[in-house]
């Protein structure tokens, strides 16, 4: 393969493929650099999936001669397929190609360096609080070196890319000096390392080094994975009376609280749903006497977010509309539009059902991680008919993709950046479809911040975190984002983490178990701790979540 002097559309395509092949070979090495030894959003996997989505967008463009069309397609595919924070930042870095290459048929080394620099500027603007010692630092230093090398009289793509790679590698080696957590773990930044591997693939192509590049499959396209869309509750033809919903702010929490509320409301109606989160209980009931339901509910605490709908009138109205449209030859009618809808990123059958019961209109999940792509979020949200939508991320690594989805959808979507399931549940319980997205976001953010969170899982790799020496397979206890317990026994770690919350004055502790075996194990541990912490109310539920054996929400 001849060394590249000017880059046309085919040269760009070869370079992008070269970066893909190098990252594909090394993604597990990137994953191994993750500071947290938990495979719930590994950097290498996220970067590779994101990059692959960009390349898939080019699948039918093998013979395209328009450089602007190729760069635009790659940028679009990468943006929509971006997963995790590393994938989103990568998509922003490579938008520089689209910006700089948009009006020229061929590119010289100077324009190429400008594209790297432009991408860095775009990426820094996309991140609300840029952190040095990350992929951003590596990309910036590489772009500076490329720009300097491109100004030299005999500059070539090889010399520019070699300078960028050399400076980027130096910056990568210094990332542990900039981020203490990297220094403690004894690793360099994983996102920065992934970018270096991509740049190594670029260099091999522009310098003319022969290596095998797999052909693209002609019918490949960005993967669209299935979503679960939650429709409004169907009251049925025969249901009349009043759909009554409200939240009880409990005065005196107790172990029997939920059952007592269920018994009281059950005497007044049907379609009863009682869901508790910390000191709040959300109630949904169909009753002929909503006033009586509210009066009974006040026995348990103060009421808020009261909503009463006359189902008799709704049923008559819907029947009239349906009949009218049938008379006109129509087969469908539209439901009234909600003011604000709720979208939630979550996995696990039990947790999904809980969020649905709290009003979630759609669940966003790719089926394997809590890092859905921008496209998956956009598709899920666009399917909702509400005027406005709030989105709970429930994972810090999904926030940037969610914000990128907002940039695609517009101001109709507001992101509430909850970073844990516990915070998400606390936020969801105060959600109201009758409030604006802005008012919901304020209330939900405040409620989510009050919840303390924990998690227990097995370490995927051997590592060191602070004072903890962690072996592969050891169980780790994570409290509010930090590893606080390590032991080979899962029961021991769970007991220690729960006890630490109780010692700090917890009033309510909810444990979500990954499977039935974990559920039974947690129940045994809680029964043993109940005598020690008699004032704490414990609850164990089947969450069904992947990766984490236990998730905890505590107040």
N, C-alpha and C positions, 0 to 999 in steps of 0.2 A: 504494500500500500504506500502510495507516494505521500511525502510530507505535505501538509496543507499550507498553501500560500494565501489564498482567499477562501472564505467560507461562503458557499452557496447553500441552497436548501438541502441538498443531499449531504453536504459536509456537516451541516447542523444535525441532520438526522443520524449520521454515523456517530457523531460526538455524543449525542444524547443516549444512543444505544450503548456506547462504550461505558458511560457512567453507570448505566443500568446494570450491565454485566458485572462490573466491579463491585457494586453495592450488593448485588444478588449473591455473589460468592462470599461476601464478608459480613452479611447482616447479623449472623449469630455472634460474630466477634463484637459487633456494636452492641448487641443485646447484653453481652457479658459485662459491659462497662456500666450498665445501669446501677446507680447507687443503691436503690432499694432492691433487694433480691426477691422481688415479687413480679411475676410475669402477667401484670394486668395492663400493660401498655408499653411494652419494650420499645425502645427508641429505634432499633434496627428494623423491627417489623413494621412500625408505623411509617418510617421513612421509605422503606421499600414499597409498601402498599400504596403510598401516596405517589411515589415516582412511577410506579407501574400504571396507575390510573392515567397519569399524563401521557405515558408512552402508548397506552391503549387507545387514547384519543387519536393517535396518528396511524392507527392500524390500516386504514384505507387510503393512506396518503404516501405510500412508498415512492411513487413517481412524481410527487408534487414538486413543481419548479418555483413556486412562489414562496420565498423565505418568510414573508410576513404571515401567510396563512399557516405555515408549519409552526412558527413560534406562538401564534395566537392559539392554535389548537392544543399545543403542549401545555401552555400556561393555563388554559381553561380546564383541561383534564386534570392537571395537577392541583389546581385550586379546588375543584369540586370533589376530588378524591382524597384531599388532605385529611390525615388522621393524626390525632394527638398534637401536642404543641410543636414537636419537631417537624411533623409533616406540614403543618400550617406555615411555619417559618420557612421551610424549604420551598413551598409554593410561592411565597413572597420574594424570596431571593431570586428565583428563576423568572419572575415577572419582568425582571430587567431585560431579558432577551426580547420579550414582546415589545416593550417600550422603545428600545433602541433600534431593533431590527425592523420596525414596522414600515419603513418607507424606502428600504434599499434592497436591491436584488442580491448583493454580495456584501460581505463584511470583511474589513481589514483588521489587523490586530488591535489598532487603537479603538475602533468601535466595539470590539469584543471586550476590551478592558472597561470601556464605558458601561457596557451592559452589566458586568459584574458589580461595578460601583453603584449603578442605578438600582440593582436588586437589593443591595445592602441598605440603601436609603429607604426603599419601600418597606423592607422587613423591619427596620427600626421603628418606623412610624406605625406599623401594624401592632407592635407589642406595647401595651400600656406602660409597663415598667421594665424596660430592657435591663437584663442582668449580664454583667461582664463575666467572662469565664465560661461562656456557652458557645453554641454554634454561631451566634451573632458576632462574637469577638473574632472567631476563626474566619468567618466570611469577610468581615471588615478588613482585617489585616491582609488577607489574600488579595482583596480588591485593591488595596493601596499599593501592594507590590506589583500587581498587574498593570496598574495605571502608570507607575514609574517606569516599568520595563517597556511599555508601549511607546514611550516618548523617545526611546533610543533610536538612532538612525537605522540600525539594521534589525529592528524588531521583527520577530516572526510570531506566529501563533505558539510555536513550541517554546520560544524564550519567554513569552508573556505567561503562558500557562505554567511553565517550570518555576518562574519567579513567584507566581501566586501560590503554587503548591508548597514551595519551600517556606515562604513566610507563614502560610496557613499551618504547616506542621509545627513550626516554632511556636506559634500562638497556642496551638493545641497543647503542647508540652507545658505551657505556663498556666493552663486553666486551673490546675490544683492550687496554684498560688493565689488565685482570685476567688475561688470558692472553697471555703473550709471543709464543706461536706465531701468534696472530691478528694481533698488532701487526706481526710480521715479514712476514706475508703480505699485510698491508694490507687485511684484511677483518673484518667483524663475525661473530659466531657464527652459523653456518648454521641450527642448530636454533632459536635464538631468533628469527631472521628468519622462519622458517617459521611459528612461533607467532604472530608479529605479523600475518602475512598472514591467518591464520585469524581472528584477532580483528578484522581489518578487515572481513572478511565478516560476522562477528557484528554489528558496529556498523551496517553498511548495512541489515541486516534489522531490528534493534530500533529504528532511527531512522526506518524507513519509506521508505527510499530504494528506488526501483524499479530492479531489474536482473534480468536473465533467469536463472532457475534451471532447469536441465534436470530433467525428471521422472525419477524412478527407474524402472528396468525392473522390472516386477512379479515376474519369476521370478529376479531376481538373488540371489545368495547368496555368502557368503565362498568364495573359490576354494580348492578342495582339489586340490593338484597331486600328480602321481604320485611315489611313492617306490620305491626299490630295497630290498627286504627280502632280506637274506642269510640263508638257512637253514643249518642244520648240514650239514656235509659228509656226503654220502650214500656210505656205504661199499659198497653193493651187496650182492646176495644171496650172491655167491660169495667175498667177502673174509673171511678169517679171520686169526688171529694177533693181534698187538698194535698198537694205534694209539699210537705213542710220540712224545711232544713234549717238548722241552726248549730251554733257552737256553744258548748257549755265551758266556761272557765271554772274549773272545779275548786271549791273551797277547801274540802278535806279529802284528799286522795286516799283510796283504800283498795285492798285486793279485790273486793267484791263490787267495786264501783260500776264497772261495765255491765255486769250481770244485773245489778239493781236498776240501771237505766233501761236495759233491754226489757226487763219485766214491767217497768212502769209504762214504757212506750208501747209495749206489745199489747197492753189492755185497751189501747186507744186506736190502733190501726194495724196495717200490714206493710209489706215491702220495707221492713225495718232494717236499718243499717246503723251500727254504732261503732265508731272507730276512735281509738284513743291515741294521743301522742303527747307525752309528758303531762302537763296539767290542763290540756284541752281535750274535749270530747266532741267529735262531729256526729250529729244525729240526722238521719233521713228517715221519714216515715210518711205513709199515705194515711190520712185520717179524715173523718167527717167533722172533727172538732179540733182544729188547730189551736184555738185558744186554750183548750184544756191541756193539750200537749205542752204548750209553752209554760203554763202554770205548774204542771208536774215537774217539768225540767228545772224550774227555778228552785226546786227543793235541793238540787245538787250544786247549784252555783249560779253565777251571773251569766246572762245570755248575750251573744253577739252574732253578727252575720245572719240575721233572721231572714228567711226567704220563703214565701208562701205562694204557690201557684194553684189556681182553680182548675183542676184537671177536667171537670165536667165541661167548662167552657172551652178548654183546649181541645177536648175530644170532639165537641160539636163543631168547632171551627175547622179542625183538621178534616173531619168527615165532610163538611161542606166544600172545602177546597178540593179535596180528592174527588168528590162527586162532580164538581164543576169541571175539573180538568179531564175527568173521564168522558164527560159529555162532549168535550172539545176534542176528544181523540188522544188526550195526553195520558201517559201511563205513570207519571211520577209527580210528586209535589215536593216543594222545598221546605225543610224545617226552618222555624224562625231562627235568625242568626243570633248567636250569643255575643255579648259585648266582649268578653275576654275568654280565650281558651287556654288550656294548660297542656304543655308538652313536657315529657320527662325522659331523661336518659337513665335507663335502669335495666338490669338483667336479673333473672331469677324469678320463677313463676310466682312464688309467694310474695316477693317484693312488688312485682308488677301488679298483682291483685290488690295489694294495699294502696298503691298509688292510684289505681283505677277507682277504688272506693273513695279516695279523697278528691276525685274530680278530674283525674287526668284524661284528656281527650285522645291523646296518642302517645305511644311508647316508642322511643327511638333506641334501637339496638341493632348491632350488626351480627348478633348471635354468638360472638366469641370474646369480645372485649367491651370495655366501657369507653372505647375510643371510636365512636362512629365517625364516618367521613362527613365533610361539609355537605356533599350531595345527599347523603342519607338523612341528615337533619333537614335540609331544604325540602326534600320530597315529603317527609312526614308533616312538616309544618304547613306546607302549601295545600295539603289535603284538608285542612280545617276550614270551616266556614266562619269562624268567629272574626269579629272586626279587628281584634288585637289578640296577641298571644304572648304568654310568658313561658320561658323554657328553663327548667331546672337541669343543670349539668351534672350534679352529684359526683363529680370527679374533676380534680384540678387539671387533668390532662385533656379534658374535653372542652375547656373554656374557649381556647383560641378558635377551634373549629366551629363552635357555636357562634362566636362573634363574627367569624367569616361568613357563616350562614346568614347572619343578620345583615351583613353588607350586601348580600345577594337579594334577600327578601325585602329589606327596607325597614322603616320605622315601625311597621306593623308588629314586628317581633322585638321583645325585650328579653335579654338574658339575665337570669338570676344565677350568679356563678357559685352555686353550692359546690363544695369540694368533697363532700362525703354523703353517703346515703342517709345517715342520721340527720345531718343538716337539711337535706332535701325533704325528709319526712316532716321535720319541724316546720319547714317553709310551706309544704303542701297543705298542711292542716288549716292554715289561715287563708288559703286561696278562696276567692269568690268570683264566680263568673259574672257577677253584676257590677264589679268594680272595674275601673280602667286598668290597663296593663301597668301603667306607672304607679298607681296606688297599690296594686297587688305586689309589684316588685319591691316597693318600700317595706310593706308589711312582712312579706315573705323573707326578705333579706334579714330583717331584724329578728324574726322568729327562728330562722336557721342558725343565726350566730349564738343563740342561747343554748344550743345543744352541744354537749361534749360527746366525742366519738371515740370508738376503739375498734380494733380489728385483730384477728388472730389467723395466721396462715403459716404454711411451711415454707422455709427459705428455698429458693430455686437454685441457689449457688452459695459457695463459701465466700465470706466477705468479712470485713471489719467495719462496724459502725460505732464511732465513739469509743466507749469502753467495752463494747460488746464484740466478742469473737463469735461469729456465727458460722456454723457448719451447714453444709448442704443437707436439707431435710429437717433441720432444727425448726421448732416452732417459735415464731416471733410474735410478741404482743406490741401493737402499735396504738399509741394513745395520742390523739390530736395531731397525727402526722409524724410522730417520733417513735422510734423503737425503744421501748422501756423494759421489755422482758424477753429473755431467750432461754429455752429449755427443750430438751428432747421429748418432753411429755406435753401433749396438747392440753390435757386436763389441768396440769400445773399452771401453764401459761394463762389459760382462761380464768382459773381461780385467782391468780395473782392480779390480773388486770381488773377483774370485777371488784376485788377487795380494795385495790387502789382507788377506784372511783368511790366506793362506799366510805373509805377512810376520809375522803375529801368532802364528805357531806352530801352524797347523792341521795335523792329522794325517790327517783324512779329510774330503773335500769331495765332496758329492753334488749334482749339478745336475739339476733336473727341467725339461725343455723342453716348451714349449706345443705344438709340432707337429714334423713330421719335418724341415722346413727348419731350425728352431732346433736340433733335435737334432744335425744334421750340422754346423752352425756351431759349436756348443759342443764337439763332438768335435775339430774342427780347433784350436780355441783351447786345449783341454786338452792336446793332443799338443804344442803349442808351449810350454806352461808346464811340462810334465813334466820336461824336461831342467833347467829352472831350479830347480824345487822337487822334487828327486828323492825326498825323504823323505815327500812328501804322496801319499796314495792318492786318486786321482780316480775318480769314477763318474758317468756321464751316463745318464739314463733319460728315457723319454717319459712326461711327466706328463699332458699333454692339458688342463692347467688354462686357464681363460679369463683374460683381463685381463693376466696377467703372462707375459711371454715366457719368463722363467726364474725358478725358485725355487731357493734354495740352502739346504742343511742342512750345518753344519760343526761338527766337533769337533777 
